Amino acid sequence: MNRRVFASALAAAAAPLRVQAFQNVIRPGRLKISGLEILRLQGTRQTTAGINRQHQVNPLHIYAEHRPKPYSEGEPRQITQSASALYFKIKTDQGLEGLYGPIDREAALVADQQLRTFLAGKDPLAGETLWDQLHRLNRHSRRGHFMMAISAVDNALWDLRGRYFNTPVYRLLGGPARNPVEAYASCLGFSVEPEAVRKVSVQFKNQGFRNQKWFLAYGPGDDREGLAKNVGLVKNLREALGDDVDIMFDAFMGWNLDYAIAWAKRVEPYRPRWIEEAFQADKIDSFVQLRRATSVPVASGEHFYGRWEVQHYLKAGAVSVVQADPEWCGGTSELVKICALASVYDAQVIPHGHSLHAALHVVASQSPMTCPLVEYLVNKMQSYYLFEKHQLTPIQGRIALPDRPGFGIEFDPAKVEKQTVVSWS
């Protein structure tokens, strides 16, 4: 048999096998969800006490009794702390599992008490159908803890699908658009005193971060002195970093419109990349007016729940940057839809970095024009993934994409001292 005939015969023999394998992969109902588990992992960690506890302004600080005293760094000391985290596991009748975490306790409670029974027997590969059914399941599903629970389920289902198809989630989403993905240094907790800011910000610049976000400590309750310090932080950073690093600022809903405009007008010469969450999420008109009043781009969205709320903001011209969080906004499925919606308005989506797994995979799958960055909360991420073998760590300000199936989450037995299944049902 010559080579051409042999190749033709081999192809003919293989074709039915390929079709059969393909049908096995997509045949509806092949898998069924057999159970949900909330895993609690416990252990200990080494940490440094006495430093990196700088407060940020928040809405309650307009009341003197709830306003913290001026922050000062203490003497650093090494301590051992107990640590725990909750992970969400979806099990199937074929033994395949999906894993995601850490998740918030509030999300775990709702998933355990209200979603467990509903999901039993469902096809875990039917992602769009499951999301829509979960969203229709409860009158309060559009926001808050119920949407957070949907997010946890959705993310775990994406991990399961990645393991089923033996590929990372970002490939299921159509990526990667690039590898590695650029991260920005999110500096929550670091002192905003001038000397400390200069030292830390230059350190991050030298580590390759071309973007840094700092958290404003003062608001209307701190009078003119607080406003001057907030302006001084911007000036100090620009002088320390020069013009080749973007600087962003977060007010965590602690301001009002007049205060935000006053700050923005004074910092425009220093070219901030954005001012984030100047107001509480319901005050959409304040975001609109602030954006019209200043050249500083306006960002918000970590407390957006679902594409419909994002559309209200974009249609009103309220934000330039959408910061929807896949741990809270509806999961990976919903964040992808939010990205498509934002691209219509030529807005960027830079997800809030409460966690990193889902955000990284979604950003990696999207155009860099729509999703240019992920948030890396420097202090938090030092211990947030304590129990995982493969921790996502920036190198020269960029995070390499994992090549493991799903989100690539795997526990490290050396770090997990105790693992239990918890339930509130």
C-alpha positions as CSV (number, residue, x, y, z in Angstrom):
1,M,0.0,0.0,0.0
2,N,1.5,3.3,-1.0
3,R,1.6,6.3,1.3
4,R,-1.3,8.2,-0.2
5,V,-3.6,5.1,0.0
6,F,-2.5,4.4,3.5
7,A,-3.1,8.0,4.6
8,S,-6.6,7.9,3.0
9,A,-7.5,4.6,4.7
10,L,-6.2,5.9,8.0
11,A,-8.3,9.1,7.7
12,A,-11.4,7.1,6.8
13,A,-10.9,4.9,9.8
14,A,-10.3,7.8,12.2
15,A,-13.3,9.9,11.0
16,P,-16.0,7.8,12.8
17,L,-13.8,7.9,16.0
18,R,-13.5,11.7,15.8
19,V,-17.3,12.0,15.3
20,Q,-18.0,9.7,18.1
21,A,-15.6,11.5,20.5
22,F,-17.2,14.8,19.5
23,Q,-20.7,13.5,20.1
24,N,-19.6,12.2,23.5
25,V,-18.3,15.6,24.4
26,I,-21.4,17.5,23.5
27,R,-24.2,15.0,24.1
28,P,-26.7,16.8,26.4
29,G,-27.3,15.2,29.8
30,R,-24.1,13.1,29.8
31,L,-23.1,14.7,33.1
32,K,-25.3,15.5,36.0
33,I,-24.6,17.6,39.1
34,S,-24.7,15.2,42.0
35,G,-23.8,17.5,44.8
36,L,-22.3,20.8,46.1
37,E,-19.7,21.1,48.9
38,I,-18.4,24.1,50.8
39,L,-14.8,23.2,51.9
40,R,-13.2,25.0,54.8
41,L,-9.4,24.9,54.7
42,Q,-7.5,25.8,57.9
43,G,-3.9,26.4,58.7
44,T,-1.5,29.1,59.9
45,R,0.5,31.8,58.2
46,Q,3.4,34.1,59.0
47,T,2.7,37.8,58.7
48,T,4.1,41.2,59.7
49,A,2.1,43.1,62.3
50,G,2.3,46.8,63.0
51,I,2.5,48.0,59.4
52,N,0.3,48.3,56.2
53,R,-2.9,49.0,58.1
54,Q,-3.6,52.4,56.6
55,H,-7.4,53.1,56.6
56,Q,-9.2,54.4,53.5
57,V,-12.1,56.8,53.6
58,N,-15.6,55.2,53.6
59,P,-19.2,56.5,53.7
60,L,-19.5,56.2,57.5
61,H,-16.6,58.5,58.1
62,I,-18.8,61.6,57.9
63,Y,-19.7,60.7,61.5
64,A,-17.0,61.8,64.0
65,E,-17.4,58.8,66.2
66,H,-16.8,56.4,63.3
67,R,-13.9,58.3,61.8
68,P,-10.5,56.7,62.5
69,K,-7.7,58.5,64.1
70,P,-4.7,59.5,61.9
71,Y,-2.7,56.5,61.0
72,S,0.9,55.9,61.8
73,E,3.1,52.9,61.2
74,G,4.2,50.9,64.2
75,E,7.2,48.7,64.7
76,P,7.1,45.7,62.3
77,R,7.1,42.3,64.0
78,Q,6.6,38.8,62.7
79,I,3.7,36.9,64.1
80,T,1.9,33.6,63.4
81,Q,-1.8,33.8,62.6
82,S,-4.5,31.2,62.1
83,A,-5.9,31.2,58.6
84,S,-8.9,29.8,56.9
85,A,-10.7,30.0,53.5
86,L,-13.9,28.6,51.9
87,Y,-13.9,26.9,48.5
88,F,-16.8,25.9,46.5
89,K,-16.9,22.4,44.9
90,I,-19.5,21.1,42.4
91,K,-19.6,17.3,42.0
92,T,-21.0,15.2,39.2
93,D,-22.2,11.6,38.8
94,Q,-19.2,10.9,36.6
95,G,-16.7,11.9,39.3
96,L,-15.7,15.1,37.6
97,E,-15.5,18.1,39.9
98,G,-15.4,21.9,39.6
99,L,-13.5,23.9,42.2
100,Y,-13.5,27.7,42.9
101,G,-12.4,30.0,45.7
102,P,-11.8,31.5,48.1
103,I,-15.4,32.6,48.3
104,D,-17.2,34.9,50.7
105,R,-19.1,33.3,53.5
106,E,-22.3,35.2,52.5
107,A,-22.1,33.5,49.0
108,A,-21.4,30.1,50.6
109,L,-24.5,30.5,52.8
110,V,-26.9,31.2,50.0
111,A,-25.4,28.5,47.7
112,D,-25.7,25.9,50.5
113,Q,-29.2,26.8,51.7
114,Q,-30.9,27.9,48.4
115,L,-29.1,26.6,45.4
116,R,-27.9,23.1,46.4
117,T,-31.3,21.4,45.8
118,F,-32.1,23.3,42.6
119,L,-28.8,22.4,41.0
120,A,-29.0,18.7,41.7
121,G,-29.4,16.6,38.5
122,K,-28.7,19.6,36.2
123,D,-26.3,19.4,33.3
124,P,-23.1,21.3,34.3
125,L,-22.2,22.0,30.7
126,A,-25.4,23.9,30.0
127,G,-23.9,27.2,31.3
128,E,-26.2,29.7,29.8
129,T,-29.3,27.8,30.8
130,L,-28.1,27.3,34.3
131,W,-27.2,31.0,34.8
132,D,-30.6,32.1,33.5
133,Q,-32.4,29.7,35.7
134,L,-30.5,30.7,38.8
135,H,-31.2,34.3,38.0
136,R,-34.9,33.6,37.7
137,L,-35.0,31.4,40.8
138,N,-35.3,34.2,43.5
139,R,-36.9,37.6,43.6
140,H,-33.7,39.0,45.1
141,S,-31.3,37.4,42.6
142,R,-30.5,40.6,40.8
143,R,-28.2,41.9,43.6
144,G,-26.3,41.3,46.8
145,H,-25.7,37.9,48.4
146,F,-27.8,36.0,46.0
147,M,-25.9,37.3,43.0
148,M,-22.7,36.5,44.9
149,A,-23.8,32.9,45.3
150,I,-24.7,32.7,41.6
151,S,-21.1,34.0,40.9
152,A,-19.6,31.3,43.0
153,V,-21.6,28.6,41.3
154,D,-20.9,30.0,37.8
155,N,-17.1,30.2,38.4
156,A,-17.0,26.6,39.8
157,L,-19.0,25.5,36.7
158,W,-16.4,27.1,34.4
159,D,-13.7,25.3,36.2
160,L,-15.5,22.1,35.8
161,R,-15.9,22.7,32.1
162,G,-12.2,23.4,31.8
163,R,-11.4,20.1,33.4
164,Y,-14.0,18.3,31.3
165,F,-12.4,19.7,28.0
166,N,-8.9,19.6,29.5
167,T,-8.1,23.2,28.8
168,P,-7.8,26.5,30.7
169,V,-11.0,28.6,31.1
170,Y,-9.5,31.5,29.0
171,R,-9.3,29.1,26.0
172,L,-13.0,28.2,26.4
173,L,-13.7,31.9,26.4
174,G,-11.8,32.4,23.1
175,G,-8.4,33.5,24.3
176,P,-5.6,34.1,25.0
177,A,-5.5,37.6,23.6
178,R,-2.0,37.9,25.1
179,N,0.2,36.2,27.6
180,P,1.3,37.4,30.1
181,V,-1.4,39.8,31.3
182,E,-0.4,43.2,32.7
183,A,-1.4,43.9,36.3
184,Y,-1.5,47.1,38.3
185,A,-0.3,47.4,41.8
186,S,-3.2,48.1,44.1
187,C,-1.8,49.6,47.2
188,L,-4.5,49.2,49.8
189,G,-3.1,49.3,53.3
190,F,0.1,51.1,52.5
191,S,0.7,54.4,54.5
192,V,-0.2,57.6,52.6
193,E,2.3,59.6,54.5
194,P,4.6,61.4,51.9
195,E,7.9,59.7,52.7
196,A,6.3,56.2,52.9
197,V,4.4,56.8,49.6
198,R,7.6,57.8,47.8
199,K,9.5,54.8,49.0
200,V,6.8,52.2,48.2
201,S,5.7,53.6,44.9
202,V,9.2,53.7,43.5
203,Q,9.7,50.2,44.8
204,F,6.7,49.0,42.7
205,K,7.9,51.0,39.7
206,N,11.3,49.2,39.9
207,Q,9.4,45.9,40.1
208,G,7.9,46.6,36.7
209,F,4.4,47.9,37.6
210,R,3.5,50.6,35.1
211,N,0.2,51.3,36.9
212,Q,-0.4,51.9,40.6
213,K,-3.6,52.6,42.5
214,W,-3.6,54.3,45.9
215,F,-6.4,54.6,48.4
216,L,-7.5,58.0,49.6
217,A,-7.8,58.3,53.4
218,Y,-9.8,61.5,53.8
219,G,-13.2,62.8,53.0
220,P,-15.7,65.6,53.7
221,G,-15.6,64.8,57.4
222,D,-11.9,65.8,57.5
223,D,-12.4,69.4,56.3
224,R,-10.0,71.3,54.2
225,E,-6.9,69.7,55.8
226,G,-8.1,66.3,54.6
227,L,-8.7,67.6,51.0
228,A,-5.2,69.1,50.9
229,K,-3.8,65.7,52.0
230,N,-5.7,63.9,49.3
231,V,-4.4,66.4,46.7
232,G,-0.9,66.1,48.2
233,L,-1.0,62.3,47.7
234,V,-1.5,62.8,43.9
235,K,1.2,65.4,43.6
236,N,3.7,63.3,45.7
237,L,3.1,60.2,43.5
238,R,3.5,62.1,40.2
239,E,6.8,63.7,41.4
240,A,8.1,60.4,42.7
241,L,7.2,58.3,39.7
242,G,7.6,60.7,36.8
243,D,5.4,60.6,33.7
244,D,5.9,57.0,32.7
245,V,3.7,55.4,35.4
246,D,-0.1,55.8,35.5
247,I,-1.6,56.6,38.9
248,M,-5.2,55.8,40.0
249,F,-7.1,56.6,43.1
250,D,-10.0,55.0,45.1
251,A,-12.4,56.9,47.3
252,F,-14.5,53.9,48.3
253,M,-17.9,55.7,48.2
254,G,-16.7,58.2,50.8
255,W,-17.2,61.5,49.0
256,N,-20.0,63.8,47.8
257,L,-20.2,65.6,44.5
258,D,-18.8,68.9,45.6
259,Y,-15.9,67.3,47.3
260,A,-15.1,65.1,44.3
261,I,-15.2,68.0,41.9
262,A,-13.0,70.1,44.2
263,W,-10.4,67.3,44.4
264,A,-10.5,66.5,40.7
265,K,-10.0,70.2,39.6
266,R,-6.9,70.4,41.8
267,V,-5.3,67.2,40.6
268,E,-6.0,67.5,36.9
269,P,-2.4,68.8,36.2
270,Y,-1.0,65.5,37.6
271,R,-3.1,63.4,35.1
272,P,-4.6,60.6,37.2
273,R,-5.7,57.6,35.1
274,W,-9.0,57.5,37.1
275,I,-10.9,58.4,40.3
276,E,-12.7,55.2,41.5
277,E,-16.0,54.9,43.3
278,A,-16.2,58.5,44.5
279,F,-19.9,57.8,45.5
280,Q,-22.1,55.0,46.5
281,A,-23.3,53.0,43.5
282,D,-26.9,54.2,43.6
283,K,-25.9,57.8,43.0
284,I,-25.5,57.5,39.3
285,D,-26.3,61.2,38.6
286,S,-23.3,62.2,40.7
287,F,-21.1,60.0,38.6
288,V,-22.5,61.7,35.5
289,Q,-21.9,65.2,36.8
290,L,-18.4,64.4,38.0
291,R,-17.5,63.0,34.6
292,R,-18.8,66.1,32.9
293,A,-16.9,68.4,35.3
294,T,-13.4,67.0,35.0
295,S,-10.9,65.6,32.6
296,V,-10.0,62.9,35.2
297,P,-11.6,59.6,34.0
298,V,-14.3,58.2,36.3
299,A,-14.3,54.5,37.3
300,S,-16.7,52.4,39.3
301,G,-18.3,49.0,39.3
302,E,-17.1,46.6,42.0
303,H,-20.6,47.0,43.4
304,F,-22.4,46.5,40.1
305,Y,-24.6,43.5,39.8
306,G,-25.2,42.2,36.3
307,R,-25.1,43.7,32.8
308,W,-28.4,45.6,33.3
309,E,-26.9,47.9,36.0
310,V,-23.7,48.4,33.9
311,Q,-25.9,49.4,31.0
312,H,-27.6,52.1,33.0
313,Y,-24.2,53.6,33.8
314,L,-22.8,53.4,30.3
315,K,-26.0,54.7,28.7
316,A,-25.9,57.7,31.1
317,G,-22.3,58.4,30.3
318,A,-21.4,57.9,34.0
319,V,-18.1,56.0,33.8
320,S,-15.1,55.5,31.5
321,V,-13.9,52.4,33.3
322,V,-16.2,49.5,34.5
323,Q,-14.8,47.5,37.5
324,A,-17.3,44.7,37.7
325,D,-16.1,41.9,39.9
326,P,-16.6,38.3,38.8
327,E,-16.9,37.2,42.4
328,W,-20.0,39.4,42.8
329,C,-21.4,40.6,39.5
330,G,-22.6,37.2,38.3
331,G,-19.5,35.2,37.7
332,T,-17.3,34.6,34.6
333,S,-20.4,34.3,32.4
334,E,-21.8,37.7,33.3
335,L,-18.4,39.4,33.2
336,V,-17.9,38.3,29.6
337,K,-21.3,39.9,28.7
338,I,-20.4,43.1,30.5
339,C,-17.2,43.2,28.4
340,A,-19.2,43.0,25.2
341,L,-21.6,45.7,26.4
342,A,-18.7,48.0,27.4
343,S,-17.0,47.6,24.0
344,V,-20.2,49.0,22.4
345,Y,-19.7,52.2,24.4
346,D,-15.9,52.2,24.0
347,A,-15.4,51.8,27.7
348,Q,-12.8,49.7,29.4
349,V,-13.5,46.8,31.8
350,I,-10.8,46.4,34.5
351,P,-12.3,44.0,37.0
352,H,-12.2,44.7,40.7
353,G,-9.5,42.5,42.2
354,H,-11.3,41.0,45.2
355,S,-10.0,37.7,43.8
356,L,-7.9,36.9,40.7
357,H,-8.7,33.6,39.1
358,A,-11.8,34.5,37.1
359,A,-10.8,38.1,36.5
360,L,-7.4,37.0,35.0
361,H,-9.0,34.4,32.6
362,V,-11.7,36.8,31.4
363,V,-9.3,39.6,30.8
364,A,-6.9,37.3,29.0
365,S,-9.7,36.3,26.6
366,Q,-10.7,39.8,25.7
367,S,-9.3,42.5,23.4
368,P,-6.6,44.6,25.2
369,M,-8.6,47.6,24.1
370,T,-11.5,46.5,26.3
371,C,-9.6,44.8,29.1
372,P,-6.1,46.2,29.4
373,L,-5.3,45.2,33.0
374,V,-6.0,43.1,36.0
375,E,-5.9,44.4,39.6
376,Y,-3.3,42.9,41.9
377,L,-4.0,43.8,45.6
378,V,-0.4,43.6,46.8
379,N,-1.0,43.1,50.5
380,K,-4.0,40.9,50.2
381,M,-2.6,38.6,47.6
382,Q,0.5,37.8,49.8
383,S,-1.7,35.4,51.8
384,Y,-5.1,35.2,50.0
385,Y,-4.2,32.0,48.1
386,L,-2.3,30.5,51.0
387,F,-3.7,27.0,50.5
388,E,-3.0,26.8,46.8
389,K,0.0,25.2,45.1
390,H,0.1,27.5,42.1
391,Q,-0.2,31.1,43.2
392,L,-0.7,33.9,40.7
393,T,2.3,36.2,41.2
394,P,3.3,39.1,38.9
395,I,6.8,39.1,37.4
396,Q,7.8,42.6,36.1
397,G,4.2,43.7,36.6
398,R,2.8,40.9,34.5
399,I,1.0,37.6,35.3
400,A,1.7,34.5,33.2
401,L,-1.4,32.5,32.3
402,P,-1.7,29.1,33.8
403,D,-1.9,26.1,31.4
404,R,-3.7,23.8,33.7
405,P,-7.3,22.8,33.1
406,G,-10.1,25.1,34.4
407,F,-8.7,27.7,36.7
408,G,-5.9,25.5,37.6
409,I,-6.7,25.5,41.4
410,E,-4.9,22.8,43.3
411,F,-4.5,22.6,47.1
412,D,-1.1,22.4,48.7
413,P,-1.2,19.6,51.4
414,A,1.8,21.2,53.1
415,K,-0.3,24.3,53.8
416,V,-3.7,22.7,54.6
417,E,-3.7,21.5,58.2
418,K,-7.4,20.7,58.3
419,Q,-10.1,20.4,55.6
420,T,-13.8,20.0,56.4
421,V,-17.1,20.2,54.6
422,V,-19.3,22.8,56.2
423,S,-23.0,23.3,55.8
424,W,-25.7,25.6,57.2
425,S,-28.6,23.7,55.6
